[in-house]
């Protein structure tokens, strides 16, 4: 079986909760709603986390793809 392309893997995570880590070191957690080929990403029910603790509830947010270093399933 052929390996998935990165966007295929990301597409499988759509609708699931993911952790997004930014170049600034911030961690965002939320439901992956949408993304494009630049990995510009929309999260629903997003919250900011520091040291595993929620610091802010953000709701629906847009994240520029060039600020993201990691996207991971929440339980992954």
C-alpha positions in Angstrom: 0.0 0.0 0.0 1.3 3.4 -0.9 2.2 5.8 1.9 -0.1 8.7 2.6 1.0 12.1 1.6 1.2 14.7 4.5 -2.0 16.4 3.4 -3.8 13.1 3.3 -2.8 12.4 6.9 -3.9 15.9 8.0 -7.2 15.4 6.1 -7.9 12.2 8.2 -7.5 14.3 11.3 -10.2 16.8 10.2 -13.0 16.9 12.8 -10.7 15.5 15.5 -8.9 17.3 18.3 -5.3 18.2 17.6 -2.4 19.9 19.3 -0.8 22.6 17.2 2.7 23.8 18.3 3.8 27.2 17.1 7.3 28.6 16.4 6.8 30.9 19.4 6.5 27.8 21.7 2.8 28.3 22.3 0.5 25.2 22.2 -3.0 25.4 20.9 -5.5 22.6 21.2 -8.7 22.4 19.2 -10.9 20.6 16.7 -9.3 20.7 13.2 -11.9 22.3 11.0 -10.0 23.2 7.8 -6.5 23.7 6.3 -5.1 24.6 2.9 -1.9 23.6 0.9 0.1 26.2 3.0 -1.2 24.5 6.2 -3.1 27.7 7.1 -5.3 26.1 9.7 -8.7 26.7 11.3 -9.4 25.3 14.7 -12.8 25.2 16.5 -13.2 25.2 20.3 -9.5 26.2 20.5 -7.7 26.9 23.7 -4.1 28.0 24.5 -2.1 25.7 26.8 1.0 26.4 28.8 2.7 23.4 30.6 -0.4 21.3 30.0 -2.8 23.9 31.6 -5.4 25.8 29.7 -4.6 29.5 29.9 -7.2 30.9 27.5 -10.2 29.7 25.6 -10.1 31.2 22.1 -13.1 29.7 20.2 -12.7 29.5 16.4 -9.2 30.6 15.3 -7.2 30.9 12.1 -3.5 30.0 12.3 -1.0 31.0 9.6 0.8 27.9 8.3 4.2 29.4 8.4 3.9 29.8 12.2 3.2 26.1 12.8 6.0 23.6 13.6 3.8 20.6 14.6 0.3 19.2 14.4 -0.4 16.1 16.4 -3.6 14.2 17.4 -4.5 15.1 21.0 -4.2 11.5 22.2 -1.5 10.6 19.9 
